[in-house]
Amino acid sequence: MFLCTRQIDIHARFGIQRIAFLSLVATIFTFLVSYEVMYYFLDTPLSDRHFFVLIVFILLMYPIHKIVHLLFFLPYYKSFKIHKLSSKKWVPYFNTYVNTPVHKIYFCINLILPIFFLSGIFIMLSIYLPQYGHYFMFLLSLNIGCSMMDILYLKILLFSNDGHYVEEHQSGLHILNKVDNPYIQHWFFKSFTKNRCNILYIYK
């Protein structure tokens, strides 16, 4: 049994437009810095060949980012959920999440995993294929932009002492405490205040 002690909704706290702006700024800033670092260490002339391949990977970056998250959560594959975030049918903006309690440390590692894993791949590719280094640095920057929500959630979780487990919902994250009480069987209590909740989850 798990007692919810705090509810976190990044969309309600920051808003979609502000998150999109932060993602854009992070993408541009990361590209400017990473490109200058790459240009300093690599003296190979850059090539603009295979630009269409770059466009394909740009379109696939967000799905790849989400797949890395899900691969780390494979032990919880039975609890995978998908939720469309945009009301417009032509906008493929989905949220995939694990609808079961996960230890906070495990959850935090998963939040930063795409940043280090994909960034490491793009850096290695820019070393072995330096003529396309600017392509890989842009994909690296785009991945950082896609990670902005993960970074915001990570910041809140790291400075939160409300519980040791995290469960993700359509509305955001619930921070949970494990309750070991054999006398409570069908008790349910719910009261919401600002960014906080008291819910008892019973898992059999």
C-alpha positions as CSV (number, residue, x, y, z in Angstrom):
1,M,0.0,0.0,0.0
2,F,1.2,3.5,-0.9
3,L,0.2,6.8,0.5
4,C,0.4,9.8,-1.9
5,T,2.0,12.8,-0.1
6,R,2.6,15.2,-3.1
7,Q,1.3,15.7,-6.6
8,I,3.5,17.4,-9.2
9,D,2.0,18.7,-12.5
10,I,4.7,20.4,-14.6
11,H,2.2,21.5,-17.2
12,A,0.0,23.3,-14.6
13,R,3.0,24.8,-12.8
14,F,4.9,26.2,-15.8
15,G,2.5,25.9,-18.7
16,I,3.1,24.3,-22.1
17,Q,4.2,27.6,-23.7
18,R,6.9,28.2,-21.1
19,I,8.1,24.7,-21.3
20,A,8.3,24.9,-25.1
21,F,10.2,28.2,-24.8
22,L,12.7,26.7,-22.3
23,S,13.2,23.7,-24.6
24,L,13.9,26.0,-27.5
25,V,16.4,28.1,-25.5
26,A,18.1,24.9,-24.3
27,T,18.3,23.5,-27.8
28,I,19.8,26.7,-29.3
29,F,22.3,27.3,-26.4
30,T,23.4,23.6,-26.4
31,F,24.0,23.7,-30.1
32,L,26.0,26.9,-30.0
33,V,28.2,25.6,-27.2
34,S,28.6,22.0,-28.6
35,Y,29.3,23.2,-32.1
36,E,32.1,25.5,-30.9
37,V,33.6,22.7,-28.8
38,M,33.4,20.3,-31.8
39,Y,34.9,22.9,-34.2
40,Y,37.8,23.5,-31.8
41,F,38.8,19.8,-31.6
42,L,37.9,18.6,-35.1
43,D,39.6,20.1,-38.1
44,T,37.8,18.0,-40.7
45,P,35.8,19.9,-43.4
46,L,32.1,19.6,-42.8
47,S,29.8,18.1,-45.4
48,D,26.1,18.8,-46.1
49,R,25.5,15.4,-47.8
50,H,22.7,13.2,-46.6
51,F,20.7,16.1,-45.3
52,F,17.5,14.2,-45.8
53,V,18.7,11.6,-43.3
54,L,19.2,14.4,-40.8
55,I,15.6,15.5,-41.3
56,V,14.3,12.0,-40.7
57,F,16.3,11.7,-37.4
58,I,15.0,15.2,-36.3
59,L,11.4,13.9,-36.8
60,L,12.3,10.7,-34.9
61,M,14.2,12.3,-32.0
62,Y,11.2,12.6,-29.7
63,P,10.1,9.0,-30.2
64,I,13.7,7.8,-29.8
65,H,13.9,9.8,-26.6
66,K,10.7,8.2,-25.2
67,I,11.9,4.7,-26.3
68,V,15.1,5.1,-24.2
69,H,12.9,6.0,-21.2
70,L,10.7,2.9,-21.8
71,L,13.7,0.5,-22.3
72,F,14.9,1.4,-18.8
73,F,11.4,0.7,-17.5
74,L,11.1,-2.7,-19.2
75,P,10.7,-4.5,-15.8
76,Y,7.4,-2.6,-15.5
77,Y,6.3,-3.2,-19.1
78,K,2.9,-4.5,-18.0
79,S,2.1,-1.0,-16.6
80,F,3.0,1.0,-19.7
81,K,0.4,3.6,-20.6
82,I,0.1,6.1,-23.5
83,H,-1.7,9.4,-23.4
84,K,-2.2,12.0,-26.2
85,L,-1.2,15.4,-24.9
86,S,-2.5,17.4,-27.8
87,S,-6.2,17.7,-28.7
88,K,-5.3,18.2,-32.4
89,K,-5.3,15.0,-34.3
90,W,-2.5,16.0,-36.7
91,V,-0.1,16.8,-33.8
92,P,1.7,13.5,-32.7
93,Y,2.4,14.7,-29.1
94,F,2.1,11.7,-26.8
95,N,3.1,10.9,-23.3
96,T,4.2,7.4,-22.4
97,Y,4.5,6.5,-18.8
98,V,4.5,3.7,-16.2
99,N,1.4,3.6,-14.1
100,T,2.9,1.8,-11.1
101,P,5.0,2.9,-8.1
102,V,8.7,3.1,-8.9
103,H,11.5,3.9,-6.4
104,K,12.5,7.5,-6.6
105,I,16.2,6.8,-7.3
106,Y,15.3,4.4,-10.2
107,F,12.9,7.0,-11.5
108,C,15.5,9.8,-11.3
109,I,18.0,7.7,-13.2
110,N,15.5,7.1,-15.9
111,L,14.8,10.9,-16.2
112,I,18.4,11.7,-17.0
113,L,19.2,8.5,-19.0
114,P,18.3,9.8,-22.5
115,I,20.5,12.9,-21.9
116,F,23.7,10.9,-21.2
117,F,23.0,7.8,-23.3
118,L,22.0,9.7,-26.6
119,S,24.5,12.5,-26.0
120,G,27.3,9.9,-25.7
121,I,26.2,8.2,-28.9
122,F,26.1,11.5,-30.8
123,I,29.6,12.5,-29.5
124,M,31.1,9.2,-30.5
125,L,29.5,9.5,-33.9
126,S,30.9,13.0,-34.4
127,I,34.4,11.6,-33.5
128,Y,34.1,8.7,-36.0
129,L,32.3,10.7,-38.7
130,P,33.7,14.3,-38.1
131,Q,32.4,15.5,-41.5
132,Y,28.9,15.2,-40.2
133,G,29.7,16.5,-36.7
134,H,27.4,19.5,-37.1
135,Y,24.5,17.1,-37.8
136,F,25.2,15.1,-34.6
137,M,25.7,18.2,-32.5
138,F,22.3,19.5,-33.6
139,L,20.7,16.1,-32.8
140,L,22.4,16.2,-29.4
141,S,21.0,19.7,-28.8
142,L,17.5,18.6,-29.9
143,N,17.7,15.8,-27.4
144,I,18.6,18.2,-24.6
145,G,15.6,20.3,-25.6
146,C,13.3,17.2,-25.5
147,S,14.7,16.6,-22.0
148,M,13.5,19.9,-20.5
149,M,10.5,18.4,-18.8
150,D,12.7,15.6,-17.4
151,I,15.1,18.2,-16.0
152,L,12.2,20.1,-14.4
153,Y,10.8,16.9,-12.8
154,L,14.3,15.8,-11.7
155,K,14.9,19.2,-10.0
156,I,11.7,18.9,-8.0
157,L,12.2,15.2,-7.1
158,L,15.8,15.7,-5.9
159,F,14.7,18.5,-3.5
160,S,11.6,16.7,-2.3
161,N,11.6,14.7,0.9
162,D,7.9,13.7,0.7
163,G,8.3,10.0,-0.2
164,H,10.5,7.3,-1.6
165,Y,8.3,6.1,-4.6
166,V,7.0,7.8,-7.7
167,E,4.0,7.0,-9.8
168,E,3.3,8.8,-13.1
169,H,-0.2,9.7,-14.2
170,Q,-1.8,11.7,-17.0
171,S,-1.8,14.8,-14.7
172,G,1.8,14.4,-13.6
173,L,3.7,12.6,-10.9
174,H,2.6,11.4,-7.5
175,I,5.2,11.0,-4.8
176,L,4.3,8.1,-2.6
177,N,5.3,6.6,0.8
178,K,5.0,2.9,1.4
179,V,2.5,2.1,4.1
180,D,2.8,-1.3,5.9
181,N,-0.5,-1.6,7.8
182,P,-2.2,-5.0,7.7
183,Y,-5.3,-3.6,9.4
184,I,-6.2,-1.3,6.5
185,Q,-8.0,-3.1,3.7
186,H,-10.5,-0.9,2.0
187,W,-9.7,2.5,3.3
188,F,-9.7,5.4,0.8
189,F,-9.1,9.0,1.7
190,K,-8.5,11.8,-0.7
191,S,-7.9,15.5,-0.1
192,F,-6.1,17.8,-2.5
193,T,-4.4,21.1,-1.7
194,K,-1.9,23.0,-3.8
195,N,0.5,20.4,-5.3
196,R,-0.2,18.0,-2.5
197,C,-2.5,15.0,-2.0
198,N,-3.4,12.3,0.5
199,I,-4.4,9.1,-1.3
200,L,-4.0,5.5,-0.3
201,Y,-3.1,3.2,-3.2
202,I,-3.8,-0.5,-2.5
203,Y,-2.0,-2.9,-4.8
204,K,-2.7,-6.6,-4.4
